[in-house]
Amino acid sequence: MPLDPPVAAILESFNALPPLHFDGADPEVLREANRQMAAQTPLSRPIEVGSVENTSVPGPAGDIPVRVYRPTAGQPVPTVVFFHGGGWLAGDLDTHDDVARRLCRDVTAVVVSVHYRRVPENPYPAPLDDCLAATRWVADHIAEYGGRRDRLAVAGDSAGANAAAVIALAFRDDNQPLTAQLLAYPPTDFLGDYPSITENADGYFLTKDLVTEIRRGYAGDDPEVRGSWRISPLLAGDHTRLAPAVIGTAQYDPLRDEGRAYAEALEKAGVDVFYRNYDGLIHAYLNLFGVSPAADAAVGEMFAELARRLSGGFTSYQPVGNVRP
């Protein structure tokens, strides 16, 4: 399927700029460029939610900034801990404000959006440690956020989806209940070489070279480190008994095939999985729902599937056969 026309127009402008590289670049310059890109796809006005609060939670290296979105519905409701994308280097609470607001509205959930430490100043395991600490804090204080104790989920896109997948594994291993996980175009295997990395190597925002640089910046080059389940959740030895998963990938994304491979691994292990590969879209489509009807439909479907799982509480973790080409 061809590129979604609004996405193609965005890519035409982006591809006219000098190629983006993480290696050797000033991280603040890259972060500002990411913020400017996010500002190019604004909604006419912010999505209305019940309330928005900037606060923090305790972390291993000091307080972790979070932004708490509460729905207009009465309490208590489900709670979703959300981790933004950005290659572990860029992205922040503002670049994903529209996404968090829509998640809060569509799912009717408290959303705690987490701004973890980023590379290159803080490589692995610092970003993951912050995400884990924030999720555990929310789980232990969920009533204070207006959430139900039996309705906790994690969600994220790109680097944030990697964190969400790893946290789902960690919570299972610690026998901590988790109701669902939403993973948008997740990087799941730092050692694998998948056809989509070559098929979508250039011209679709996230490039093959950028994938290489991002992974090196986060986890270094040691195969033993990169093959750990805390970095490559697909390589975990056991995927059974994980929280039900909603996984979305994009046709023109280098990470497409490893996201699908993760969905297949979870379903094979008996996990309830909804998976969809969205035709015509690119990496980062979660941020494009305001300008692309195709992205809008994809985000709507994924959030609806998350809401469906959260409305039912804990499941029996039986497969539902939703992994499709």
LUMLUMDO-572540 format. One line per 8 residues: for each residue y, z negated, x negated of C-alpha. Coordinates in Angstrom, 2 decimals. Layout:
Y,Z,X ~ ...
//
This chain:
0.00,0.00,0.00 ~ 3.49,0.79,-1.37 ~ 5.96,-1.92,-2.23 ~ 7.72,-3.51,0.70 ~ 11.09,-1.63,0.81 ~ 13.37,-4.72,0.56 ~ 11.28,-5.98,-2.35 ~ 11.46,-2.56,-4.00
15.26,-2.67,-3.74 ~ 15.37,-6.08,-5.42 ~ 13.06,-4.88,-8.17 ~ 15.20,-1.80,-8.77 ~ 18.19,-4.01,-9.57 ~ 16.12,-6.45,-11.61 ~ 14.43,-3.73,-13.66 ~ 17.82,-2.28,-14.61
18.49,-5.45,-16.61 ~ 17.18,-6.10,-20.14 ~ 13.54,-7.30,-20.15 ~ 13.13,-11.01,-19.55 ~ 11.48,-13.04,-22.33 ~ 10.80,-16.75,-22.65 ~ 9.97,-16.81,-26.36 ~ 13.01,-17.72,-28.46
15.41,-17.68,-25.52 ~ 17.87,-20.44,-24.68 ~ 16.14,-22.27,-21.81 ~ 19.45,-23.06,-20.12 ~ 20.34,-19.37,-20.06 ~ 17.01,-18.58,-18.44 ~ 17.43,-21.39,-15.93 ~ 20.86,-20.15,-14.96
19.51,-16.61,-14.58 ~ 16.80,-17.98,-12.30 ~ 19.39,-19.80,-10.20 ~ 21.47,-16.63,-9.93 ~ 18.42,-14.65,-8.80 ~ 17.72,-17.25,-6.13 ~ 21.34,-17.00,-4.98 ~ 20.92,-13.24,-4.41
18.50,-13.84,-1.54 ~ 20.35,-16.45,0.52 ~ 19.81,-17.19,4.16 ~ 22.84,-16.77,6.41 ~ 22.77,-20.54,6.75 ~ 20.37,-23.29,5.66 ~ 17.35,-23.94,7.84 ~ 18.08,-27.02,9.89
15.87,-30.07,9.42 ~ 16.27,-33.65,10.53 ~ 17.66,-34.96,7.22 ~ 17.77,-34.25,3.49 ~ 17.92,-36.98,0.85 ~ 18.24,-36.72,-2.93 ~ 16.46,-39.63,-4.57 ~ 13.87,-40.33,-7.27
10.45,-41.84,-7.87 ~ 9.15,-43.67,-10.96 ~ 7.56,-41.48,-13.62 ~ 5.88,-41.86,-17.01 ~ 9.12,-41.03,-18.87 ~ 11.68,-42.34,-16.41 ~ 12.74,-41.53,-12.89 ~ 11.65,-38.17,-11.44
14.25,-36.47,-9.20 ~ 12.93,-35.61,-5.74 ~ 14.48,-34.24,-2.58 ~ 13.07,-35.56,0.69 ~ 13.22,-33.37,3.80 ~ 12.45,-34.99,7.13 ~ 11.82,-33.02,10.33 ~ 13.60,-33.53,13.61
10.32,-34.61,15.22 ~ 9.60,-38.26,15.70 ~ 7.72,-40.21,13.06 ~ 5.13,-40.52,11.72 ~ 4.21,-36.98,10.69 ~ 2.23,-35.39,7.85 ~ 3.68,-35.47,4.33 ~ 3.65,-32.58,1.86
4.45,-33.07,-1.82 ~ 5.87,-29.75,-3.07 ~ 6.16,-28.44,-6.64 ~ 8.49,-25.52,-7.40 ~ 7.58,-22.52,-9.51 ~ 9.48,-21.10,-12.46 ~ 7.00,-20.77,-15.31 ~ 7.29,-24.49,-16.11
10.68,-23.60,-17.66 ~ 12.96,-22.59,-14.78 ~ 13.12,-23.46,-11.10 ~ 14.56,-26.63,-9.62 ~ 15.22,-28.38,-6.33 ~ 17.99,-25.92,-5.46 ~ 16.10,-22.68,-6.19 ~ 13.42,-23.77,-3.73
15.60,-25.52,-1.17 ~ 15.09,-22.77,1.44 ~ 11.32,-22.89,0.88 ~ 11.19,-26.68,1.25 ~ 13.36,-26.59,4.37 ~ 11.12,-24.00,6.00 ~ 8.01,-25.93,5.01 ~ 9.47,-29.03,6.63
10.40,-27.15,9.81 ~ 7.31,-24.97,10.21 ~ 4.74,-27.63,9.39 ~ 6.67,-30.49,11.06 ~ 6.16,-32.59,7.97 ~ 8.06,-34.78,5.56 ~ 8.43,-32.68,2.40 ~ 8.96,-34.37,-0.95
10.09,-31.68,-3.39 ~ 9.54,-32.72,-7.02 ~ 11.65,-31.73,-10.02 ~ 9.26,-32.34,-12.92 ~ 10.06,-32.15,-16.63 ~ 10.05,-28.59,-17.99 ~ 9.26,-26.69,-21.15 ~ 10.17,-26.06,-23.93
11.60,-29.56,-24.16 ~ 8.56,-31.09,-22.46 ~ 5.35,-29.04,-22.78 ~ 1.96,-29.96,-21.31 ~ 1.06,-32.58,-20.24 ~ 4.60,-33.76,-19.33 ~ 5.17,-31.50,-16.27 ~ 1.74,-32.28,-14.84
2.09,-36.00,-15.57 ~ 5.32,-36.05,-13.54 ~ 3.71,-34.18,-10.64 ~ 0.73,-36.54,-10.62 ~ 2.93,-39.61,-10.81 ~ 5.14,-38.40,-7.96 ~ 2.16,-37.60,-5.74 ~ 0.52,-40.95,-6.39
3.80,-42.74,-5.66 ~ 4.22,-40.90,-2.36 ~ 0.59,-41.59,-1.44 ~ 1.06,-45.30,-2.13 ~ 4.37,-45.47,-0.22 ~ 3.76,-42.85,2.45 ~ 4.84,-45.06,5.35 ~ 8.25,-45.48,3.71
8.72,-41.72,3.89 ~ 7.80,-41.63,7.57 ~ 4.42,-40.09,6.91 ~ 0.96,-40.73,8.33 ~ -1.50,-42.28,5.92 ~ -4.23,-39.78,6.89 ~ -2.08,-36.64,6.53 ~ -1.09,-36.02,2.89
-1.02,-32.54,1.34 ~ 0.17,-30.95,-1.89 ~ 1.78,-27.52,-2.14 ~ 3.42,-25.29,-4.70 ~ 4.11,-21.79,-5.87 ~ 3.20,-20.31,-9.27 ~ 3.46,-23.12,-11.87 ~ 3.82,-25.54,-8.97
0.65,-24.16,-7.38 ~ -1.18,-24.81,-10.65 ~ -0.03,-28.43,-10.48 ~ -1.08,-28.73,-6.84 ~ -4.56,-27.38,-7.60 ~ -5.02,-29.77,-10.52 ~ -3.79,-32.71,-8.46 ~ -6.30,-31.88,-5.73
-9.05,-32.09,-8.33 ~ -7.68,-35.35,-9.75 ~ -7.38,-36.95,-6.31 ~ -10.97,-36.00,-5.49 ~ -12.17,-37.50,-8.78 ~ -10.22,-40.70,-8.06 ~ -11.56,-40.86,-4.49 ~ -8.01,-40.64,-3.15
-7.80,-38.85,0.21 ~ -5.94,-35.56,0.42 ~ -5.84,-33.54,3.63 ~ -4.89,-30.08,2.35 ~ -3.52,-27.99,-0.51 ~ -1.33,-24.89,-0.32 ~ -1.33,-22.63,-3.38 ~ 0.99,-19.62,-3.50
0.04,-17.12,-6.25 ~ -1.50,-19.83,-8.44 ~ -2.26,-19.44,-12.16 ~ -5.77,-20.84,-12.39 ~ -7.37,-19.54,-15.59 ~ -5.50,-19.53,-18.94 ~ -8.50,-17.97,-20.72 ~ -9.42,-15.15,-18.36
-8.48,-11.48,-18.49 ~ -8.33,-9.99,-14.99 ~ -7.73,-6.40,-13.85 ~ -4.53,-7.34,-12.02 ~ -2.90,-8.43,-15.28 ~ -3.19,-4.87,-16.55 ~ -2.64,-3.12,-13.21 ~ 0.62,-5.00,-12.65
1.64,-5.36,-16.29 ~ 5.22,-4.11,-15.89 ~ 7.84,-3.47,-13.28 ~ 7.00,-6.20,-10.77 ~ 9.18,-9.12,-11.97 ~ 6.37,-11.12,-13.58 ~ 5.01,-9.03,-16.45 ~ 1.93,-9.25,-18.62
4.09,-10.21,-21.61 ~ 5.82,-12.92,-19.61 ~ 2.47,-14.36,-18.52 ~ 1.45,-14.59,-22.18 ~ 4.73,-16.25,-23.19 ~ 4.74,-18.67,-20.25 ~ 1.20,-19.82,-20.92 ~ 1.89,-20.31,-24.60
5.05,-22.25,-23.84 ~ 3.25,-24.59,-21.47 ~ -0.13,-25.12,-23.11 ~ -0.02,-23.68,-26.64 ~ -2.72,-21.43,-28.08 ~ -5.71,-23.77,-28.52 ~ -8.54,-22.37,-26.34 ~ -10.04,-25.83,-25.90
-6.78,-27.12,-24.42 ~ -6.17,-24.01,-22.31 ~ -9.71,-24.18,-20.96 ~ -9.31,-27.73,-19.65 ~ -9.44,-28.05,-15.86 ~ -6.05,-29.80,-16.08 ~ -4.61,-26.43,-17.15 ~ -7.19,-23.98,-15.81
-8.48,-25.44,-12.52 ~ -10.79,-22.45,-12.03 ~ -12.75,-23.66,-15.07 ~ -13.46,-27.10,-13.62 ~ -17.15,-27.85,-13.62 ~ -17.20,-28.91,-9.96 ~ -15.12,-27.66,-7.03 ~ -17.00,-29.46,-4.28
-15.38,-31.93,-1.87 ~ -11.85,-30.63,-2.53 ~ -9.17,-30.74,0.13 ~ -9.04,-27.70,2.42 ~ -7.04,-24.92,0.76 ~ -4.55,-22.28,1.85 ~ -4.23,-19.70,-0.94 ~ -1.98,-16.65,-0.97
-1.67,-13.91,-3.57 ~ 0.36,-10.68,-3.79 ~ -0.79,-7.09,-4.29 ~ 1.65,-6.42,-7.13 ~ 1.22,-9.67,-9.06 ~ -0.48,-10.01,-12.47 ~ -1.94,-13.33,-11.24 ~ -3.49,-11.82,-8.09
-7.11,-11.75,-9.24 ~ -7.29,-15.26,-10.67 ~ -5.85,-16.60,-7.41 ~ -8.56,-14.78,-5.50 ~ -11.18,-16.01,-7.98 ~ -10.08,-19.58,-7.25 ~ -10.38,-19.04,-3.50 ~ -13.89,-17.66,-4.00
-14.89,-20.57,-6.25 ~ -13.72,-23.10,-3.68 ~ -15.47,-21.38,-0.79 ~ -18.67,-21.10,-2.83 ~ -18.44,-24.87,-3.37 ~ -18.26,-25.48,0.38 ~ -14.51,-26.02,0.67 ~ -12.57,-24.91,3.75
-10.48,-21.99,2.40 ~ -7.99,-19.65,3.99 ~ -7.17,-16.82,1.57 ~ -4.97,-13.80,2.00 ~ -3.77,-11.16,-0.45 ~ -0.45,-9.88,0.89 ~ -0.01,-6.14,0.52 ~ 3.30,-4.75,-0.68
4.52,-8.05,-2.12 ~ 5.14,-9.41,-5.61 ~ 4.99,-12.74,-7.39 ~ 7.57,-15.23,-6.03 ~ 7.46,-13.88,-2.46 ~ 7.88,-17.42,-1.14 ~ 11.54,-17.11,-2.15 ~ 11.98,-13.71,-0.48
11.36,-14.50,3.18 ~ 15.07,-14.24,3.96 ~ 15.30,-10.59,2.88 ~ 11.77,-9.21,3.37 ~ 10.02,-9.14,6.76 ~ 6.69,-8.81,4.95 ~ 7.41,-11.92,2.87 ~ 8.62,-13.69,6.01
5.31,-12.93,7.74 ~ 3.30,-14.05,4.71 ~ 5.16,-17.35,4.42 ~ 4.84,-17.89,8.16 ~ 1.09,-17.35,8.10 ~ 0.49,-19.61,5.11 ~ 2.61,-22.43,6.54 ~ 0.90,-22.08,9.93
-2.52,-22.38,8.27 ~ -1.36,-25.49,6.41 ~ -0.02,-26.97,9.65 ~ -3.36,-26.27,11.36 ~ -5.24,-28.22,8.69 ~ -2.78,-31.08,8.73 ~ -2.94,-31.34,12.51 ~ -6.65,-32.03,12.33
-6.62,-34.66,9.62 ~ -9.56,-35.01,7.30 ~ -12.22,-32.34,7.62 ~ -15.90,-32.15,6.85 ~ -15.08,-29.70,4.03 ~ -17.24,-26.92,5.47 ~ -16.50,-23.28,4.56 ~ -14.98,-21.10,7.25
-15.51,-17.68,5.68 ~ -11.84,-16.72,5.43 ~ -11.90,-15.36,1.88 ~ -11.26,-11.66,2.31 ~ -10.42,-8.67,0.10
//
